[in-house]
């Protein structure tokens, strides 16, 4: 019987998102965002929440330059 692999949506300190197999340990610097599901469900979640692809440090630097 085929079982769909589950994934977690993960995020790093720069607020960059990815998906990661739910049964694997996370690499250093990444944490679980709270969404678990199929690959497609996780990719849909990432598409909804990760609307600005720039790393957080760049967004903050650019905002400070315009302040």
N, C-alpha and C positions, 0 to 999 in steps of 0.2 A: 504494500500500500504506500502510495506517495504522500509525503507530508511536506507542506510548504514550509520552507525555512523562515524563521522569524528573525527580524532585525530590530535594532534599537536606533533611534535618532540620537546622535551624539553631537556635542558642541565643545569647542576648545575655548581657551581664555581670550581669543581674538573674536569670539562669537561667529566662528565659521562652523558650518554644519556638515554632517556626513551621516552615512548609515553604517552600521556595524553589526555583524552576526551576533544575535542575542546570546548565544552560548559561548562566546569567546571573551576573554579578559580584554579590557580596554587598553589601548596604548597610553603611555604617559602623556599627560596634558589634555586628555579628553574625558568628558563626563556624560552620563546619560541624561538626555533632555526630558525624558518621561514618556515618550511615544514608542510603542512596540507594535509591530505588525508585519505584514508582508512587505516585500521590497517596494511594491507600488504604493502601498499605504504610507510608508516612511518617506518615499520620494515626494509624494503629494504634500505631506506635512512640511518637508523642507522647502518646497516651492512656495508654500503659503507664508512661512515665517522668515525665510532668509531673503528679504527683498533688497537689501543693500549688500552687495558682494564684497565691499571693501572691508579689510580687517578693522576691528574696533580702534586700534591705535592710530590708524590712518584717518579714520573719521574724526577722532578726537583732535588730532593735530590740525586737520583742515578746519574744524570748527574754531579752534583757538586762533588760527591765522586770520579768520574773518571776524573775530570779536573786537 
